[in-house]
Amino acid sequence: MKNLKFQTDNGKEFIGCFRQDRTRDGFENVVTGFGATHKRIPVRAWSYNSDVETVHSTIESEFYDLENFESVKVFHHRVACFQTAYNLVRPNSNKDDMTPLQIIRQVDNKIDPAVARLPPLMLDWLGPDYITKDELSQRGYDVPCYP
């Protein structure tokens, strides 16, 4: 994973938050722990992550705002189906009507389509070593709490 690079904004979900002992924990430590590189965009440089923000907005309006989940199992099934359709079937009008997989394959045409079908991850289940009880109670508008 040494050649793998992640770019994120400066949200605490990515750079970690300071704990009482002033150490950091979170996404950045996990990424670097696997030997990958994590790069943060400059502060107030929103256009650096415009594609990510567009995806989040689309998922909110086309999935979360329309679906109800009777159980975690149903949620996992529906989100996996939505993600597969989004990444492999649904053309993106802002990207020359290509799917995300087609865009990725412009860089490397040998990319396995399985990369577009990564399973959902329930962060709540990672345990107290990754997410504190206070962090779980402070959800953002794009990280809804499962009822």
N, C-alpha and C positions, 0 to 999 in steps of 0.2 A: 504493500500500500504506500510505499515511499513516493511514488509519482502521483498519488491521488491528492487533489487539492479541493478544499471547501471554501466558499466565499459566503459570508453572512453579513447581516447588519450588526449593530452593536447592542442588540437586545440581550437582557440577562439570560434568556433561554439559550443563547449561544455562547456568550462569554463567561457565563457563570455569575453567581452573585457572591458577595463576600459573606462568609459565615462569621459567627461570633469570634472565632479564632483568627479571622482575617485571611483565611485561605479561600481559594476559589474551587468551585466544583461545577460540573455540567458538561455540556456538549463539547466545548473546546478541549477539555481534558480527555474526553473519550476519543476524539479524533486524533489528537497528538499522541495519545497512548497507543494507538494502533500504527503509529509511524507516519500518518498522513499530515498534511499541512493545512492549517486553518488561517485564512486571511480575512480580516475585517474590512468592510468598506469604510471610506472616510466618513466622519460625522456629517450629517445633513446632506449626504450624497445619495438621495433616494433613487435617482435614475440608475444607479449601479445595480440595483436589485429590482428593476421594473418588471422583468419577466417573472420573477418569483412572486411579486405582489399581484400581478395579473392572474397567475395561476391560483393564488389564494382567494382572490376575489371571485373567480369563476367557480371554484369549489364551494365557496360559501353560498353563492346564488343558485348554482345548479345542483347542489347536493344537500348540504346541511339545511338550507332553508326549505327544502322540499320533502325531505325524508324524516321518518320517525323510526326509532329503533326499539323493538320490544325487548331486546337482550343484547349483550355484548357479542354473542355469536352472530346474531343477525347483522349487527353493525359491521363486524369484520367481513362478513360475506358481501354486504352491499358496498362497502368502501373499496374492497378488492376489485369488485366488478366495475365500479365507477372508474377507479384508477386505471384498470386495464383498457377500458374503452377510451378514456381520455388520452392515454399515452400511445395507444396502438391504432385507434380507429378515427377519433375525432380530429378533423383538420383545424388548424389554427389560422384564422383569417388574417391575423397580424404577422404571420410568418409564411407567406406565400402558399397558404392552404396546405401546409405540411403538418403531419403529426409530430409530436415530440421525438418519437423514435426515428422518423425520417430526418429530422434536423440533426440528431446525434450521429446518425449514419453518414452525414456529409463529412464529418470529421474522421470517423472510422467505420467503414462499411461492414466490418466484421463483428460489431457489437451484438451480443446475444440479446434477443428480444426479452429475455427474462429480466433484464435490468429494468425494464418498464413495468414489471409486475412484482416489485418488492412488496412484501406483506406489510400491513399496518402494524404499528408498534404502540402498545398501550404504555405510555410513560408512567402511569400510576403504578404499574406492576413492577417497576424496576427496584422499588424498595427505598428505604431511608438513606442508603448510601449515595443515591443519585438525586432524590428529590425530597426536600424536607416537608413536614406537615404544613408549615406556613406557606411554602411555595404552592402546594396543592390547592390551598384555599384562595389563592390570588390568581384566578384565571383571567385571561384577556378575552376580548371579544371574539378572537379567532381560535380560542382553545376552550370550547364549552365543557362544562362539568357534566359527566354522565349522570343522569337522574337516578 
